[in-house]
Amino acid sequence: MPRRSILLFAGACIAIAAALAVTTIVVVNQREGVIPALETSTGQPSVGGPFQLVNQDGQAVDQTMLDGKWSLVFFGFTYCPDYCPTTLAALEATKQQLGDRAKDLQIVFISVDPERDTPQALKDYLSSDGFPQGVIGLTGTPEQVKAAADAYRAYYQKVGEGEGYTMNHSLTVYLMGPDGKFRSALAHDLGPQRAAEVIERAMARG
């Protein structure tokens, strides 16, 4: 076989092996139902941190609202046509899967659209049928929202102009422990049963 053909064949083999390795990593992560956390140089997850926002009742809150309860935190907006309502409905199903353990869990919805999502708009939206009862909606100034999103490594971006604009945003749900610290990042398409299993394992570990 000519030298050029041998090199091409060897290169193709290496590329296939690399692709298989990447696929294996992705499949393993999906089976675990979590997204690997970003870590600092100390090895601690760099997700979560201080924030100053306003809840749907107009009350100022900060990160201490997470203390003493398990929390599912995610970022979205009330004009979201698909992911946000779907996620809220899925979290209601997840709470049903958790049974009595659900009483120790709170859901926190942080708006990435402070221009439209006033406290009253959040209150009206979160009272919709099919959504979990007691979801805490948070909003704030654009600067406050950006600081909270940065703390959670959450991405969002305004798309379009005028009244019909929308928001692109990341799809991760963050599980925070009763100490206010990060435990796991749940994939958006995990499903209620698998999500409940991940939460139960985290609760068992404390």
C-alpha positions as CSV (number, residue, x, y, z in Angstrom):
1,M,0.0,0.0,0.0
2,P,1.5,3.4,-0.9
3,R,2.7,5.6,2.0
4,R,0.1,8.3,1.3
5,S,-2.7,5.7,1.5
6,I,-1.4,4.3,4.7
7,L,-1.3,7.7,6.3
8,L,-4.8,8.5,5.2
9,F,-6.1,5.2,6.6
10,A,-4.3,5.7,9.9
11,G,-5.7,9.2,10.2
12,A,-9.2,8.0,9.5
13,C,-8.9,5.3,12.2
14,I,-7.7,7.9,14.8
15,A,-10.7,10.2,13.9
16,I,-13.2,7.4,14.3
17,A,-11.7,6.4,17.7
18,A,-11.8,10.0,18.9
19,A,-15.5,10.3,17.9
20,L,-16.3,7.1,19.7
21,A,-14.6,8.3,22.8
22,V,-16.5,11.6,22.8
23,T,-19.8,9.8,22.2
24,T,-19.1,7.5,25.1
25,I,-18.5,10.5,27.4
26,V,-21.7,12.1,26.3
27,V,-23.7,8.9,26.8
28,V,-22.3,8.3,30.3
29,N,-23.1,11.9,31.4
30,Q,-26.7,11.6,30.1
31,R,-27.1,8.2,31.8
32,E,-26.1,9.9,35.1
33,G,-28.7,12.6,34.4
34,V,-26.4,15.5,35.3
35,I,-24.2,18.0,33.6
36,P,-20.6,18.1,34.8
37,A,-20.1,21.2,36.9
38,L,-17.5,23.9,36.2
39,E,-15.0,23.9,38.9
40,T,-12.6,26.5,40.4
41,S,-8.9,25.9,41.0
42,T,-9.8,24.6,44.4
43,G,-11.9,21.8,42.9
44,Q,-15.2,23.3,44.2
45,P,-18.1,23.9,41.8
46,S,-18.2,27.5,40.7
47,V,-22.0,27.7,40.5
48,G,-24.2,29.9,42.6
49,G,-23.3,32.8,44.8
50,P,-24.6,36.2,46.0
51,F,-27.5,37.9,44.3
52,Q,-29.9,40.7,45.0
53,L,-33.3,40.4,43.4
54,V,-37.0,41.0,44.0
55,N,-39.7,38.3,44.3
56,Q,-43.1,38.2,42.8
57,D,-44.5,40.0,45.9
58,G,-42.2,42.9,45.4
59,Q,-39.9,41.9,48.3
60,A,-36.2,42.2,48.1
61,V,-34.4,38.9,48.5
62,D,-30.9,37.6,48.3
63,Q,-29.1,34.2,48.2
64,T,-30.0,33.5,51.8
65,M,-33.5,32.5,50.6
66,L,-31.9,29.2,49.6
67,D,-30.8,28.4,53.1
68,G,-32.6,25.6,54.9
69,K,-34.3,24.1,51.8
70,W,-33.4,22.1,48.8
71,S,-33.8,24.4,45.7
72,L,-34.3,23.9,42.0
73,V,-33.1,27.1,40.4
74,F,-33.5,27.9,36.7
75,F,-33.5,30.9,34.4
76,G,-36.3,31.8,31.9
77,F,-38.9,34.4,31.1
78,T,-42.7,34.6,31.1
79,Y,-42.9,35.1,27.3
80,C,-41.0,31.9,26.7
81,P,-43.1,29.8,24.2
82,D,-41.8,26.4,25.0
83,Y,-38.9,25.5,27.3
84,C,-40.1,27.5,30.4
85,P,-43.7,26.2,30.6
86,T,-42.5,22.7,29.7
87,T,-39.9,22.8,32.5
88,L,-42.4,24.1,35.1
89,A,-44.8,21.3,34.1
90,A,-42.0,18.7,34.3
91,L,-40.9,20.0,37.7
92,E,-44.5,19.6,39.0
93,A,-44.4,16.0,37.8
94,T,-41.0,15.6,39.5
95,K,-42.5,16.8,42.8
96,Q,-45.2,14.1,42.4
97,Q,-42.4,11.5,41.9
98,L,-40.7,12.7,45.1
99,G,-43.8,12.3,47.2
100,D,-43.2,13.4,50.8
101,R,-39.7,14.6,50.0
102,A,-41.1,17.3,47.8
103,K,-42.0,19.3,50.9
104,D,-38.3,20.0,51.4
105,L,-37.9,21.3,47.9
106,Q,-38.5,24.8,46.6
107,I,-38.5,25.9,42.9
108,V,-36.9,29.3,42.0
109,F,-37.6,30.8,38.6
110,I,-35.3,33.7,37.8
111,S,-36.3,35.9,34.9
112,V,-33.8,36.9,32.2
113,D,-36.3,39.5,30.8
114,P,-36.5,42.2,33.5
115,E,-37.8,44.6,30.9
116,R,-41.2,42.8,30.7
117,D,-41.1,40.5,33.8
118,T,-42.3,42.8,36.6
119,P,-43.1,41.2,40.0
120,Q,-46.8,41.2,39.0
121,A,-46.1,39.6,35.6
122,L,-44.2,36.8,37.4
123,K,-47.0,36.4,39.9
124,D,-49.7,36.1,37.2
125,Y,-47.6,33.7,35.1
126,L,-46.6,31.4,38.0
127,S,-50.2,31.0,39.1
128,S,-51.1,29.2,35.8
129,D,-52.7,25.8,35.9
130,G,-50.3,22.9,35.6
131,F,-47.4,24.8,37.2
132,P,-46.1,23.8,40.7
133,Q,-47.6,25.6,43.6
134,G,-45.4,28.0,45.5
135,V,-42.8,28.6,42.8
136,I,-40.7,31.7,43.7
137,G,-40.4,34.1,40.8
138,L,-37.4,36.5,40.9
139,T,-36.6,39.6,38.8
140,G,-34.7,42.8,39.2
141,T,-32.8,45.5,37.4
142,P,-30.9,44.4,34.3
143,E,-27.7,44.7,36.3
144,Q,-29.1,42.5,39.1
145,V,-30.3,39.8,36.7
146,K,-26.9,39.7,35.0
147,A,-25.1,39.3,38.3
148,A,-27.3,36.4,39.3
149,A,-26.9,34.8,35.9
150,D,-23.2,35.2,36.0
151,A,-23.1,33.6,39.4
152,Y,-24.8,30.5,38.0
153,R,-22.9,30.5,34.7
154,A,-26.3,30.9,33.0
155,Y,-26.4,32.3,29.4
156,Y,-29.1,34.6,28.0
157,Q,-29.3,37.0,25.1
158,K,-32.0,39.3,23.8
159,V,-33.0,38.5,20.2
160,G,-34.9,41.0,18.0
161,E,-36.2,44.5,18.6
162,G,-39.6,46.0,19.5
163,E,-42.4,44.4,21.4
164,G,-41.9,41.0,19.7
165,Y,-38.4,40.4,20.9
166,T,-37.5,37.1,22.5
167,M,-34.7,35.7,24.8
168,N,-32.3,32.9,24.2
169,H,-31.2,31.3,27.4
170,S,-29.5,28.2,28.8
171,L,-31.7,25.3,29.8
172,T,-30.0,23.9,32.9
173,V,-31.9,23.4,36.2
174,Y,-29.5,23.8,39.2
175,L,-30.0,21.7,42.3
176,M,-28.9,23.6,45.4
177,G,-28.5,22.1,48.8
178,P,-30.0,23.5,52.1
179,D,-26.7,25.2,52.7
180,G,-27.2,27.2,49.6
181,K,-24.4,25.5,47.7
182,F,-24.5,23.7,44.4
183,R,-25.2,20.0,44.3
184,S,-26.0,19.0,40.7
185,A,-27.1,20.4,37.3
186,L,-30.0,18.6,35.8
187,A,-30.3,18.2,32.1
188,H,-33.4,19.9,30.7
189,D,-34.6,16.7,28.9
190,L,-34.0,14.3,31.9
191,G,-37.6,13.6,32.6
192,P,-39.5,13.6,35.9
193,Q,-38.6,10.1,37.1
194,R,-34.9,10.5,36.4
195,A,-34.8,14.0,37.8
196,A,-36.4,12.7,41.0
197,E,-33.8,10.0,41.3
198,V,-31.0,12.5,41.0
199,I,-32.6,14.7,43.6
200,E,-33.2,11.8,46.0
201,R,-29.6,10.7,45.7
202,A,-28.4,14.2,46.4
203,M,-30.7,14.4,49.4
204,A,-29.4,11.1,50.8
205,R,-25.8,12.4,50.6
206,G,-26.8,15.7,52.3
